[in-house]
């Protein structure tokens, strides 16, 4: 091939590559990673608990710097999958103390796009992550995206009460969040996506308290001694049960509903996604910061200690005192 022909070919390939890059900038050429843990299809990231927070950059206890990974929620013993295809290496000893969760593996894979040319082309950054607190089925060899990688280790044995999770850390300590969590896609039927998630464990349909000797739990129920009407709803919840965020938003509090410091005089407000509510008679894991729909919000307080024989419940009140019932009764009539 003549020098002139080679120059013409290089020019043609460069033009094609430029158009490709314009249509697909490097940061858009990565595909989103696959599901990492069974039971968490959207790779939801741990919120905050008494041990700390799971998002990238969260402050560590004792001024130990910032979190250089993200914590993807995963139940102890759950199956773990490869988020992308690549080469395994390990083991990864994150804690260096041989405890029950001191195991993990690294995956290094390519993020390159391929072009129909044999000419040398620029290489786009690949992926390299460390997944910790899992026991992989092997430490070396190839693995494909979505294949079983291993099992979640017993985190509750080491940190009782923590939100069990897999620590996912980019090898270059950059933020893996954008590749873990897919961007929200607007629903063509937004009215079908407004019902809130389960608020209390053991009550998947957010069943509302009926009537007992202390009164009734539905919105607008008359209060005793002519004290007006109930401007909230009471969602049934056993004392000590786990409470979840019904939607994503920003927390603020504490909320002192009784103003007397009794055993259930605690709560928190969530504002977000077009909603604003107060949840009372719970102890939240935190009073400020963000929380995602379905994440652990706190624990139900001991209502029976204050009102023996009542149907224990969480008092849920819209900030504008409107009726929250339509958003709570998910699945009740199906």
VEXDREN-2710 file (C-alpha; in Angstrom, 1 decimal):
% VEXDREN-2710
k/r/px/py/pz
1/UNK/0.0/0.0/0.0
2/UNK/1.4/3.4/-0.9
3/UNK/2.0/6.0/1.7
4/UNK/-0.7/8.2/0.2
5/UNK/-3.3/5.4/0.5
6/UNK/-2.2/4.7/4.1
7/UNK/-2.7/8.3/5.0
8/UNK/-6.2/8.3/3.3
9/UNK/-7.1/5.1/5.3
10/UNK/-6.0/6.6/8.6
11/UNK/-7.9/9.7/7.8
12/UNK/-11.1/7.7/7.1
13/UNK/-10.8/5.7/10.3
14/UNK/-10.1/8.8/12.3
15/UNK/-13.3/10.4/11.0
16/UNK/-15.3/7.3/11.8
17/UNK/-13.8/7.2/15.3
18/UNK/-14.5/10.9/15.9
19/UNK/-18.2/10.4/14.9
20/UNK/-18.3/7.3/17.2
21/UNK/-16.9/9.3/20.1
22/UNK/-19.2/12.2/19.5
23/UNK/-22.2/9.9/19.6
24/UNK/-20.9/7.9/22.5
25/UNK/-18.5/9.8/24.8
26/UNK/-16.2/7.6/26.8
27/UNK/-18.1/8.1/30.0
28/UNK/-21.3/6.8/28.3
29/UNK/-19.6/3.7/26.8
30/UNK/-19.6/1.7/30.0
31/UNK/-22.6/-0.5/30.4
32/UNK/-24.3/-0.5/33.8
33/UNK/-23.1/-3.4/36.0
34/UNK/-25.3/-6.4/36.7
35/UNK/-27.0/-7.3/39.9
36/UNK/-24.5/-8.2/42.6
37/UNK/-26.6/-9.8/45.3
38/UNK/-29.6/-12.1/45.1
39/UNK/-32.6/-10.3/46.5
40/UNK/-31.3/-6.8/45.6
41/UNK/-31.9/-6.5/41.8
42/UNK/-31.3/-2.7/41.8
43/UNK/-28.0/-2.8/43.8
44/UNK/-29.5/-0.7/46.6
45/UNK/-26.9/0.9/48.7
46/UNK/-26.9/0.6/52.5
47/UNK/-28.1/3.7/54.3
48/UNK/-26.9/4.5/57.8
49/UNK/-27.0/2.4/61.0
50/UNK/-25.1/2.6/64.3
51/UNK/-21.9/1.4/62.6
52/UNK/-21.9/4.2/59.9
53/UNK/-23.2/4.9/56.4
54/UNK/-22.7/3.0/53.2
55/UNK/-22.5/5.6/50.5
56/UNK/-19.2/6.7/48.8
57/UNK/-17.4/9.4/50.8
58/UNK/-19.2/8.8/54.0
59/UNK/-17.3/9.7/57.1
60/UNK/-15.8/6.8/59.1
61/UNK/-16.1/6.6/62.9
62/UNK/-13.2/7.9/64.9
63/UNK/-12.0/10.3/62.2
64/UNK/-10.7/7.4/60.1
65/UNK/-11.1/9.2/56.8
66/UNK/-13.9/8.7/54.3
67/UNK/-15.5/5.6/52.8
68/UNK/-13.7/4.8/49.5
69/UNK/-16.2/2.2/48.5
70/UNK/-20.0/1.6/48.5
71/UNK/-21.9/-0.9/50.5
72/UNK/-24.4/-2.9/48.4
73/UNK/-27.2/-4.4/50.6
74/UNK/-27.0/-8.2/50.8
75/UNK/-28.5/-10.8/53.2
76/UNK/-26.0/-13.0/55.0
77/UNK/-25.7/-16.3/53.0
78/UNK/-27.1/-14.8/49.8
79/UNK/-25.8/-15.7/46.4
80/UNK/-23.4/-13.1/44.9
81/UNK/-23.0/-12.5/41.2
82/UNK/-20.2/-11.0/39.0
83/UNK/-21.2/-7.4/38.0
84/UNK/-19.2/-7.6/34.8
85/UNK/-17.0/-10.1/32.9
86/UNK/-13.3/-10.3/33.8
87/UNK/-10.4/-11.9/35.5
88/UNK/-10.5/-12.9/39.1
89/UNK/-7.6/-12.5/41.6
90/UNK/-7.5/-12.8/45.4
91/UNK/-8.1/-13.4/48.1
92/UNK/-8.7/-9.9/49.4
93/UNK/-8.2/-9.6/53.2
94/UNK/-9.9/-6.3/54.0
95/UNK/-9.9/-6.6/57.8
96/UNK/-6.6/-8.5/58.1
97/UNK/-7.8/-10.2/61.3
98/UNK/-9.3/-13.5/60.0
99/UNK/-12.8/-12.7/61.3
100/UNK/-15.9/-14.4/59.8
101/UNK/-16.2/-11.8/56.9
102/UNK/-12.5/-11.2/56.1
103/UNK/-12.6/-12.6/52.6
104/UNK/-13.2/-11.2/49.1
105/UNK/-12.0/-11.1/45.5
106/UNK/-10.9/-8.7/42.8
107/UNK/-12.4/-8.6/39.3
108/UNK/-10.6/-6.8/36.5
109/UNK/-12.3/-6.5/33.1
110/UNK/-12.3/-4.5/29.9
111/UNK/-14.5/-1.6/29.1
112/UNK/-13.3/-1.2/25.6
113/UNK/-15.5/-0.8/22.5
114/UNK/-14.5/-2.7/19.4
115/UNK/-14.1/-1.2/15.9
116/UNK/-13.8/-3.0/12.6
117/UNK/-10.2/-2.1/12.0
118/UNK/-6.8/-3.5/12.8
119/UNK/-5.3/-0.1/13.4
120/UNK/-4.3/0.8/17.0
121/UNK/-7.1/2.8/18.6
122/UNK/-7.3/4.5/22.0
123/UNK/-8.3/2.3/24.9
124/UNK/-11.2/3.3/27.1
125/UNK/-10.9/2.7/30.8
126/UNK/-11.8/-0.8/32.0
127/UNK/-13.2/-1.9/35.3
128/UNK/-11.4/-3.1/38.4
129/UNK/-13.2/-3.7/41.6
130/UNK/-12.7/-5.4/44.9
131/UNK/-15.8/-7.2/46.5
132/UNK/-15.3/-7.8/50.2
133/UNK/-17.3/-9.7/52.8
134/UNK/-18.0/-12.5/50.4
135/UNK/-16.5/-16.0/50.0
136/UNK/-15.9/-16.5/46.2
137/UNK/-16.2/-19.9/44.6
138/UNK/-12.7/-19.4/43.3
139/UNK/-10.0/-16.7/43.5
140/UNK/-8.6/-17.1/39.9
141/UNK/-9.7/-17.5/36.4
142/UNK/-12.3/-15.9/34.1
143/UNK/-15.9/-15.1/35.1
144/UNK/-18.8/-13.8/33.0
145/UNK/-21.2/-11.1/34.0
146/UNK/-24.1/-12.6/35.9
147/UNK/-22.3/-15.8/36.8
148/UNK/-22.3/-16.9/40.4
149/UNK/-19.3/-15.4/42.2
150/UNK/-19.8/-16.7/45.7
151/UNK/-21.8/-16.3/48.9
152/UNK/-22.3/-13.4/51.3
153/UNK/-20.5/-14.0/54.6
154/UNK/-22.2/-13.9/58.1
155/UNK/-21.8/-10.1/58.8
156/UNK/-24.3/-10.2/61.6
157/UNK/-21.9/-12.5/63.5
158/UNK/-19.3/-9.7/63.5
159/UNK/-21.5/-6.6/63.5
160/UNK/-24.8/-7.5/65.1
161/UNK/-27.6/-5.2/63.9
162/UNK/-25.7/-3.8/60.9
163/UNK/-27.4/-3.6/57.5
164/UNK/-25.6/-6.6/56.0
165/UNK/-23.8/-5.6/52.8
166/UNK/-21.0/-6.3/50.3
167/UNK/-18.2/-3.7/50.3
168/UNK/-17.6/-2.7/46.6
169/UNK/-14.5/-0.7/46.0
170/UNK/-13.0/0.5/42.7
171/UNK/-9.3/-0.3/42.5
172/UNK/-8.5/3.4/41.8
173/UNK/-10.7/4.5/44.7
174/UNK/-13.1/6.3/42.4
175/UNK/-16.9/6.3/43.0
176/UNK/-18.6/3.1/41.6
177/UNK/-22.1/4.4/42.4
178/UNK/-23.0/5.5/38.8
179/UNK/-22.2/2.0/37.4
180/UNK/-24.1/0.2/40.3
181/UNK/-27.3/2.2/40.3
182/UNK/-29.2/2.8/37.1
183/UNK/-30.7/6.2/36.6
184/UNK/-34.4/6.6/37.3
185/UNK/-36.5/6.2/34.2
186/UNK/-39.8/8.1/34.2
187/UNK/-42.7/5.8/34.3
188/UNK/-45.3/6.3/31.5
189/UNK/-47.9/5.7/34.2
190/UNK/-46.6/7.8/37.2
191/UNK/-49.9/7.4/39.0
192/UNK/-49.2/3.7/39.3
193/UNK/-45.9/4.3/41.1
194/UNK/-47.0/6.5/43.9
195/UNK/-47.9/3.9/46.5
196/UNK/-45.4/3.7/49.4
197/UNK/-43.3/0.7/50.3
198/UNK/-44.0/-1.5/53.4
199/UNK/-43.5/0.6/56.5
200/UNK/-43.2/-2.1/59.2
201/UNK/-41.9/-5.6/59.0
202/UNK/-44.7/-8.1/59.5
203/UNK/-47.3/-5.8/57.8
204/UNK/-46.5/-6.0/54.1
205/UNK/-49.8/-4.3/53.1
206/UNK/-49.5/-1.5/55.6
207/UNK/-52.7/-2.6/57.3
208/UNK/-54.2/0.2/59.4
209/UNK/-55.2/-0.2/63.0
210/UNK/-58.9/-0.6/63.6
211/UNK/-60.5/0.4/66.9
212/UNK/-59.6/-0.6/70.4
213/UNK/-60.3/0.9/73.9
214/UNK/-58.0/3.8/73.1
215/UNK/-59.6/4.8/69.9
216/UNK/-59.5/4.1/66.1
217/UNK/-56.6/4.4/63.7
218/UNK/-58.2/5.5/60.4
219/UNK/-57.9/9.0/59.1
220/UNK/-60.6/11.3/60.4
221/UNK/-61.5/9.1/63.4
222/UNK/-63.0/11.1/66.2
223/UNK/-60.7/11.7/69.2
224/UNK/-61.9/11.2/72.7
225/UNK/-63.3/14.0/74.8
226/UNK/-64.1/16.1/71.8
227/UNK/-60.4/16.6/70.9
228/UNK/-61.1/16.9/67.2
229/UNK/-60.4/14.3/64.5
230/UNK/-57.4/12.0/63.8
231/UNK/-55.3/13.8/61.1
232/UNK/-53.1/10.8/60.5
233/UNK/-53.3/7.0/60.1
234/UNK/-52.0/4.3/62.4
235/UNK/-50.1/1.5/60.6
236/UNK/-50.0/-1.7/62.7
237/UNK/-46.5/-2.5/63.9
238/UNK/-45.3/-4.8/66.7
239/UNK/-43.2/-3.3/69.4
240/UNK/-39.5/-3.7/68.5
241/UNK/-40.2/-4.4/64.8
242/UNK/-38.0/-3.0/62.0
243/UNK/-39.4/0.1/60.3
244/UNK/-38.6/1.0/56.7
245/UNK/-38.7/4.2/54.7
246/UNK/-41.9/4.3/52.6
247/UNK/-40.2/6.5/50.0
248/UNK/-36.9/8.2/49.3
249/UNK/-36.1/11.6/50.8
250/UNK/-34.4/13.8/53.3
251/UNK/-34.7/13.1/57.0
252/UNK/-35.2/15.7/59.8
253/UNK/-36.1/15.4/63.4
254/UNK/-36.5/14.4/66.1
255/UNK/-40.3/14.6/66.2
256/UNK/-41.6/14.7/69.8
257/UNK/-45.3/14.1/69.4
258/UNK/-46.2/13.7/73.1
259/UNK/-43.8/16.3/74.4
260/UNK/-43.5/14.3/77.7
261/UNK/-40.4/12.1/77.1
262/UNK/-42.3/8.9/77.5
263/UNK/-41.1/5.6/76.0
264/UNK/-42.6/6.3/72.6
265/UNK/-42.0/10.0/72.3
266/UNK/-39.8/9.9/69.3
267/UNK/-40.0/10.0/65.5
268/UNK/-38.7/11.6/62.3
269/UNK/-39.9/13.5/59.2
270/UNK/-39.2/12.4/55.6
271/UNK/-39.5/14.9/52.8
272/UNK/-39.0/13.9/49.2
273/UNK/-40.5/12.6/45.9
274/UNK/-43.5/15.0/46.3
275/UNK/-44.3/13.7/49.8
276/UNK/-43.7/14.9/53.3
277/UNK/-44.7/12.8/56.3
278/UNK/-44.0/12.4/60.0
279/UNK/-43.5/8.9/61.5
280/UNK/-44.1/8.9/65.2
281/UNK/-43.6/6.2/67.9
282/UNK/-40.4/4.9/66.3
283/UNK/-36.7/5.4/67.1
284/UNK/-34.9/6.2/63.8
285/UNK/-31.3/5.2/63.1
286/UNK/-30.6/8.8/62.2
287/UNK/-32.4/12.2/62.3
288/UNK/-30.8/13.8/59.3
289/UNK/-29.4/12.9/55.9
290/UNK/-30.9/11.0/53.0
291/UNK/-32.7/7.7/52.9
292/UNK/-33.9/5.5/50.1
293/UNK/-37.3/3.8/49.7
294/UNK/-37.2/0.4/51.5
295/UNK/-34.1/1.1/53.6
296/UNK/-34.2/0.5/57.3
297/UNK/-35.4/3.6/59.0
298/UNK/-35.5/2.5/62.6
299/UNK/-37.3/0.4/65.2
300/UNK/-40.8/0.5/66.6
301/UNK/-40.9/1.8/70.2
302/UNK/-42.5/-0.1/73.2
303/UNK/-46.1/1.2/72.8
304/UNK/-47.5/-1.5/75.2
305/UNK/-45.5/0.0/78.0
306/UNK/-47.4/3.3/77.6
307/UNK/-50.8/2.0/76.4
308/UNK/-51.2/-1.6/77.6
309/UNK/-53.5/-3.5/75.3
310/UNK/-53.5/-1.0/72.4
311/UNK/-53.0/-2.2/68.9
312/UNK/-49.3/-1.2/68.6
313/UNK/-48.8/1.1/65.6
314/UNK/-46.8/3.8/63.8
315/UNK/-48.5/7.1/63.7
316/UNK/-48.1/8.5/60.1
317/UNK/-49.1/12.0/59.4
318/UNK/-48.8/14.0/56.2
319/UNK/-47.1/17.4/56.8
320/UNK/-50.1/19.1/55.3
321/UNK/-52.6/17.0/57.4
322/UNK/-54.1/15.5/54.3
323/UNK/-55.0/11.8/54.2
324/UNK/-52.1/9.4/53.5
325/UNK/-54.3/6.3/53.3
326/UNK/-54.2/6.0/49.4
327/UNK/-50.4/5.8/49.4
328/UNK/-50.2/3.4/52.2
329/UNK/-52.6/0.6/51.2
330/UNK/-50.4/-1.0/48.7
331/UNK/-51.7/-4.4/47.5
332/UNK/-54.5/-4.6/50.1
333/UNK/-57.2/-5.0/47.6
334/UNK/-55.4/-7.3/45.2
END
